[in-house]
Amino acid sequence: MNGFDYDGAIYAVAWNDSVYIKKLYRDEDGFRMFSLNKDYPEKFIPYEDEPRIVGLVVGHFMPVEGV
């Protein structure tokens, strides 16, 4: 898969007309996608669905209030 470097990293991935920012793990037949929010269950993305890695999430920001 193009753009996938290692298991457990957080990626932006386009799948089924949506974009997700999730922790990904590669399996033999697809990706396992985990949310850092425990309210969302694990999802499996089969390679046959042609998921696209948009990019690796390398940091975060917090908006500055009162500016």
QUISULLIN-V561767 format. One record per residue. RES is the residue in one letter. SS is DSSP state (@ for helix, = for strand, . for the rest). PHI is phi in radians with two decimals (* if undefined). BURIAL is 1 if it has 24 or more other C-alpha atoms within 12 Angstrom, else 0. Layout:
RES_SS_PHI_BURIAL / RES_SS_PHI_BURIAL
This chain:
M_._*_0 / N_._-1.20_0 / G_._1.62_0 / F_._-1.63_1 / D_._-1.79_0 / Y_._-2.76_0 / D_._-1.08_0 / G_._1.55_0 / A_._-1.37_1 / I_=_-1.71_1 / Y_=_-2.17_1 / A_=_-1.61_1 / V_=_-2.27_1 / A_=_-1.62_0 / W_=_-2.71_1 / N_._0.89_0 / D_._1.12_0 / S_=_-2.35_0 / V_=_-2.06_0 / Y_=_-2.08_1 / I_=_-2.02_1 / K_=_-2.52_1 / K_=_-1.39_1 / L_=_-2.02_1 / Y_=_-2.29_1 / R_=_-1.53_0 / D_._-2.00_0 / E_._-1.06_0 / D_._-1.91_0 / G_=_2.92_0 / F_=_-1.90_1 / R_=_-1.74_1 / M_=_-2.01_1 / F_=_-2.07_1 / S_._-1.62_0 / L_._-1.28_0 / N_._-1.52_0 / K_._-1.15_0 / D_._-1.30_0 / Y_._-1.90_0 / P_._-1.32_0 / E_._-1.08_0 / K_=_-2.21_0 / F_=_-1.90_1 / I_=_-1.99_1 / P_=_-1.23_0 / Y_@_-1.02_0 / E_@_-1.11_0 / D_@_-1.36_0 / E_._0.98_0 / P_._-1.13_1 / R_=_-2.15_1 / I_=_-1.31_1 / V_=_-1.42_0 / G_=_3.06_1 / L_=_-1.53_1 / V_._-1.46_0 / V_._-1.95_0 / G_._-2.98_0 / H_._-2.56_0 / F_._-2.43_0 / M_._-2.16_0 / P_._-1.10_0 / V_._-1.50_0 / E_._-1.52_0 / G_._1.38_0 / V_._-1.79_0
